[in-house]
Amino acid sequence: MTSAKLYNALINSDLATLKFQSVYNIGTFNIDLSEADVVGNILEEWLDKWMTNKGIPHIHNKKQASPDFWLNPNDLNSDWLEIKSFTGSPNFDVAAFRSFINLIIENPCKLHSKHLLIKYKSDAGIVTIEKIWLKNLWEICSTSSVWPVKVQYKNKVIVNIRPATWYSKDTEFPPFECLEDFIAALEETIYLYHDTRSTIAEGWSKKLCNSYKSFFNKDLIIPRWYDIKEKYIKKCTE
C-alpha cells in the first residue's frame, strides 16, 4: 500500500476520532502520559496493530532509526513512513542534523520519505486526535531568520532540523515548495555552520547528487540558495 492510500484509509478510520486515557493510577500516584514522545509511541503502536488487523503489508521499525515503517516489505529502500505527533504548534524534531546530512547520501530514499503528522489535544486526562496530514519531507521544513533551514541551535551546536508551521497561511516562513529548494537551503546551512564548513561542506552536494542519480536514475539539480531565498523570506521583510 502506498502512503497516500494508507492516509486515505486512516482519515476514514478509528484514528480520525480516536480517544484514549492519558492519566493512570500507578500505586499511589497519578501518572500523566500525555507528553508528546509518549503519545507518539502509543500512536505508532496503534498504527502497527491497525495495519496488521487490516492485512496491510508493512514492517514496523522498533529501533530508534529511520523510518518508523516500511510500507513495502519487499523493498526496504522505498516507501518510508515517519510518524510525528504534537500538541499546540509543531514542536517535534524532523531529524538529527548531522545524522541526516550523512544518511541522505548513504540512502537518498530518506529524501522521499512520507510523514504522517498527527495533532492531538489532551484535556481532563483524555487524548483526542484533532487533525492528520500526510506530507513530503520538504513540505514540513522551512527557512528561519538565522539559518537557511530552520534548526535547533543550542550552545553553538546545531542539534536538530525543526518543523515549519505548514498548515498556517500566516506563518512568517512558508514551507519549501520542492525537494531541490530544501536541499539548496540545507547545503547553505552546512556551509554556514562552523562544525561542517571545514569538514564536509566541500563536495557534499556532489556526493549527494551522485548518490541520488545512482539510486533513482535521475539528476538532482540543486539551485543556489541565494537565487531562491526571496521566495521564503519575503514575508518577514515586507
JOQUI-V196363 format. One record per pair of residues at least 12 apart in sequence whose ideal C-beta (glycine too) atoms are under 8 Angstrom apart, sorted by the first residue. I is the first residue (numbers start at 1). GAP is how many residues later the second one is. D is the distance in Angstrom with one decimal. If there is no record, write none. Layout:
i=I gap=GAP d=D
i=I gap=GAP d=D
This chain:
i=1 gap=55 d=5.2
i=1 gap=56 d=7.1
i=1 gap=57 d=7.8
i=1 gap=70 d=5.9
i=2 gap=69 d=7.0
i=2 gap=77 d=6.9
i=3 gap=68 d=6.2
i=3 gap=76 d=6.6
i=3 gap=78 d=5.6
i=3 gap=111 d=3.9
i=3 gap=113 d=7.6
i=3 gap=131 d=6.1
i=4 gap=130 d=6.8
i=6 gap=45 d=7.7
i=6 gap=50 d=7.1
i=6 gap=65 d=6.7
i=6 gap=75 d=7.4
i=6 gap=110 d=7.9
i=7 gap=109 d=6.9
i=7 gap=125 d=7.4
i=7 gap=127 d=4.0
i=9 gap=45 d=7.4
i=10 gap=37 d=7.9
i=10 gap=106 d=7.5
i=10 gap=122 d=6.4
i=11 gap=121 d=5.8
i=13 gap=37 d=6.9
i=14 gap=36 d=7.5
i=15 gap=28 d=7.9
i=15 gap=31 d=7.3
i=15 gap=32 d=7.5
i=15 gap=35 d=7.2
i=15 gap=103 d=7.8
i=15 gap=114 d=6.2
i=15 gap=117 d=6.8
i=16 gap=113 d=6.4
i=16 gap=116 d=6.6
i=17 gap=112 d=7.0
i=18 gap=28 d=7.4
i=18 gap=110 d=7.6
i=18 gap=111 d=4.9
i=19 gap=107 d=5.6
i=19 gap=108 d=6.7
i=19 gap=109 d=5.1
i=19 gap=110 d=7.6
i=20 gap=22 d=7.1
i=20 gap=106 d=7.3
i=20 gap=107 d=5.4
i=21 gap=104 d=6.0
i=21 gap=105 d=6.2
i=21 gap=106 d=7.7
i=22 gap=12 d=4.1
i=22 gap=17 d=7.4
i=22 gap=100 d=5.6
i=22 gap=103 d=5.6
i=22 gap=104 d=6.6
i=22 gap=105 d=4.8
i=23 gap=102 d=3.6
i=32 gap=93 d=7.4
i=34 gap=53 d=7.7
i=34 gap=88 d=3.8
i=34 gap=93 d=5.9
i=36 gap=49 d=6.1
i=36 gap=50 d=5.8
i=36 gap=51 d=6.5
i=36 gap=55 d=6.8
i=36 gap=56 d=6.6
i=39 gap=46 d=5.5
i=39 gap=48 d=7.8
i=39 gap=81 d=6.2
i=39 gap=83 d=7.8
i=39 gap=88 d=6.0
i=40 gap=43 d=6.7
i=40 gap=44 d=7.2
i=40 gap=45 d=4.2
i=40 gap=52 d=7.8
i=43 gap=40 d=6.5
i=43 gap=42 d=5.5
i=43 gap=75 d=5.8
i=44 gap=16 d=7.6
i=44 gap=24 d=6.0
i=44 gap=39 d=5.0
i=47 gap=22 d=7.4
i=47 gap=36 d=6.7
i=47 gap=69 d=7.8
i=48 gap=12 d=4.3
i=48 gap=21 d=7.6
i=51 gap=18 d=7.9
i=57 gap=14 d=7.6
i=57 gap=15 d=7.5
i=57 gap=16 d=5.3
i=58 gap=12 d=6.5
i=58 gap=13 d=5.4
i=58 gap=15 d=6.7
i=59 gap=14 d=5.2
i=59 gap=17 d=7.5
i=66 gap=14 d=6.7
i=66 gap=16 d=6.7
i=66 gap=29 d=7.6
i=66 gap=37 d=6.9
i=66 gap=44 d=6.0
i=66 gap=47 d=6.9
i=67 gap=13 d=3.7
i=67 gap=14 d=5.8
i=67 gap=15 d=5.5
i=67 gap=43 d=7.9
i=67 gap=46 d=5.7
i=68 gap=13 d=6.2
i=68 gap=14 d=5.3
i=68 gap=15 d=4.7
i=69 gap=12 d=4.2
i=69 gap=14 d=7.4
i=77 gap=30 d=6.7
i=77 gap=32 d=4.9
i=77 gap=138 d=7.5
i=78 gap=31 d=6.1
i=79 gap=35 d=7.9
i=80 gap=29 d=5.9
i=80 gap=30 d=6.7
i=80 gap=32 d=7.5
i=80 gap=33 d=3.8
i=80 gap=34 d=7.0
i=81 gap=32 d=6.9
i=81 gap=33 d=5.4
i=81 gap=34 d=7.8
i=81 gap=35 d=6.2
i=82 gap=31 d=5.6
i=82 gap=32 d=7.2
i=82 gap=33 d=4.8
i=82 gap=34 d=7.1
i=83 gap=32 d=7.8
i=83 gap=33 d=5.2
i=83 gap=35 d=7.2
i=84 gap=31 d=5.9
i=84 gap=32 d=7.3
i=84 gap=33 d=5.2
i=84 gap=34 d=7.2
i=84 gap=56 d=7.9
i=84 gap=79 d=7.7
i=85 gap=32 d=7.6
i=85 gap=33 d=4.4
i=85 gap=34 d=7.5
i=85 gap=35 d=6.2
i=86 gap=31 d=7.6
i=86 gap=32 d=7.7
i=86 gap=33 d=6.0
i=86 gap=34 d=7.7
i=87 gap=32 d=6.9
i=87 gap=33 d=5.5
i=87 gap=34 d=5.8
i=87 gap=35 d=6.4
i=89 gap=76 d=6.1
i=90 gap=27 d=7.8
i=90 gap=50 d=7.5
i=90 gap=73 d=4.1
i=90 gap=74 d=7.3
i=90 gap=75 d=6.1
i=90 gap=76 d=7.6
i=91 gap=72 d=7.9
i=92 gap=71 d=6.3
i=93 gap=59 d=7.2
i=93 gap=67 d=4.0
i=93 gap=68 d=7.1
i=93 gap=69 d=6.8
i=94 gap=43 d=7.5
i=94 gap=46 d=6.4
i=94 gap=47 d=6.2
i=94 gap=66 d=7.0
i=94 gap=67 d=4.2
i=94 gap=68 d=6.4
i=94 gap=69 d=5.5
i=95 gap=65 d=6.8
i=95 gap=66 d=5.0
i=96 gap=63 d=7.1
i=96 gap=64 d=5.6
i=96 gap=65 d=7.9
i=97 gap=54 d=6.0
i=97 gap=61 d=4.7
i=97 gap=62 d=6.5
i=97 gap=63 d=6.0
i=97 gap=64 d=5.7
i=98 gap=60 d=7.7
i=98 gap=98 d=7.7
i=100 gap=61 d=6.3
i=101 gap=85 d=6.9
i=101 gap=89 d=6.3
i=101 gap=95 d=7.3
i=101 gap=99 d=7.1
i=101 gap=103 d=7.1
i=102 gap=98 d=8.0
i=104 gap=104 d=6.4
i=104 gap=107 d=7.9
i=105 gap=99 d=7.7
i=105 gap=102 d=5.2
i=105 gap=103 d=5.3
i=105 gap=106 d=5.1
i=106 gap=105 d=7.5
i=107 gap=108 d=7.8
i=108 gap=100 d=7.3
i=108 gap=103 d=5.4
i=108 gap=104 d=4.6
i=108 gap=107 d=4.7
i=108 gap=108 d=6.8
i=109 gap=106 d=7.0
i=110 gap=27 d=7.6
i=111 gap=26 d=6.2
i=111 gap=68 d=6.1
i=111 gap=72 d=7.8
i=111 gap=101 d=7.5
i=112 gap=24 d=7.2
i=112 gap=25 d=7.4
i=112 gap=67 d=7.7
i=113 gap=24 d=5.9
i=114 gap=20 d=5.9
i=114 gap=21 d=7.2
i=114 gap=22 d=6.7
i=115 gap=18 d=7.9
i=115 gap=19 d=7.2
i=115 gap=20 d=5.0
i=115 gap=21 d=7.4
i=115 gap=22 d=6.6
i=115 gap=25 d=5.8
i=116 gap=16 d=7.0
i=116 gap=17 d=7.6
i=116 gap=18 d=5.8
i=117 gap=15 d=7.0
i=117 gap=16 d=4.4
i=117 gap=17 d=7.5
i=117 gap=18 d=6.2
i=117 gap=23 d=6.9
i=118 gap=13 d=7.8
i=118 gap=14 d=5.6
i=119 gap=12 d=4.5
i=119 gap=13 d=7.6
i=131 gap=36 d=7.6
i=133 gap=33 d=7.4
i=133 gap=34 d=7.0
i=135 gap=31 d=6.4
i=136 gap=43 d=7.4
i=137 gap=42 d=7.6
i=137 gap=45 d=7.1
i=138 gap=37 d=7.0
i=138 gap=38 d=4.3
i=138 gap=39 d=7.8
i=138 gap=40 d=6.5
i=138 gap=41 d=5.2
i=138 gap=43 d=7.1
i=138 gap=44 d=3.7
i=139 gap=27 d=5.9
i=139 gap=36 d=5.1
i=139 gap=37 d=7.1
i=140 gap=23 d=5.0
i=140 gap=24 d=5.9
i=140 gap=26 d=5.2
i=140 gap=35 d=6.4
i=141 gap=20 d=6.4
i=141 gap=22 d=6.8
i=141 gap=23 d=5.8
i=141 gap=34 d=6.4
i=141 gap=35 d=5.8
i=141 gap=41 d=5.7
i=141 gap=44 d=8.0
i=142 gap=21 d=8.0
i=142 gap=22 d=3.4
i=142 gap=29 d=7.6
i=142 gap=31 d=4.2
i=142 gap=32 d=6.3
i=142 gap=33 d=5.3
i=142 gap=34 d=6.6
i=142 gap=90 d=6.7
i=143 gap=30 d=5.3
i=143 gap=33 d=8.0
i=143 gap=42 d=5.7
i=143 gap=86 d=6.9
i=143 gap=89 d=4.6
i=143 gap=90 d=6.2
i=144 gap=29 d=6.0
i=145 gap=27 d=8.0
i=145 gap=28 d=7.9
i=145 gap=91 d=6.6
i=147 gap=42 d=5.2
i=147 gap=45 d=7.0
i=147 gap=46 d=7.8
i=148 gap=36 d=7.8
i=148 gap=37 d=3.9
i=148 gap=38 d=7.3
i=148 gap=40 d=4.2
i=148 gap=41 d=4.8
i=148 gap=44 d=7.1
i=148 gap=77 d=5.5
i=148 gap=81 d=7.1
i=149 gap=12 d=6.2
i=149 gap=33 d=7.4
i=149 gap=36 d=4.7
i=149 gap=37 d=5.2
i=149 gap=40 d=4.7
i=150 gap=12 d=4.9
i=150 gap=13 d=7.5
i=150 gap=14 d=6.5
i=150 gap=23 d=6.9
i=151 gap=38 d=6.9
i=156 gap=38 d=7.7
i=157 gap=38 d=7.1
i=158 gap=31 d=7.6
i=158 gap=35 d=5.5
i=158 gap=37 d=7.3
i=171 gap=64 d=7.8
i=172 gap=63 d=5.6
i=172 gap=64 d=5.0
i=173 gap=59 d=6.2
i=173 gap=60 d=7.1
i=173 gap=62 d=7.1
i=173 gap=63 d=6.8
i=174 gap=58 d=6.3
i=174 gap=61 d=7.0
i=176 gap=56 d=7.0
i=177 gap=54 d=7.1
i=179 gap=41 d=7.9
i=180 gap=40 d=7.0
i=180 gap=41 d=6.2
i=180 gap=42 d=5.7
i=180 gap=43 d=6.2
i=181 gap=42 d=6.9
i=181 gap=47 d=5.6
i=181 gap=50 d=7.5
i=181 gap=51 d=7.6
i=183 gap=22 d=7.5
i=183 gap=25 d=7.1
i=183 gap=37 d=7.3
i=183 gap=39 d=5.2
i=184 gap=38 d=5.4
i=184 gap=39 d=5.0
i=184 gap=40 d=6.6
i=184 gap=41 d=4.6
i=184 gap=44 d=6.2
i=185 gap=40 d=5.6
i=185 gap=44 d=7.6
i=185 gap=47 d=7.5
i=187 gap=14 d=8.0
i=187 gap=17 d=6.7
i=187 gap=18 d=5.1
i=187 gap=35 d=6.5
i=187 gap=38 d=6.9
i=188 gap=37 d=3.9
i=188 gap=38 d=7.8
i=190 gap=14 d=5.8
i=205 gap=17 d=5.7
i=208 gap=12 d=7.0
i=208 gap=14 d=8.0
i=209 gap=13 d=6.9
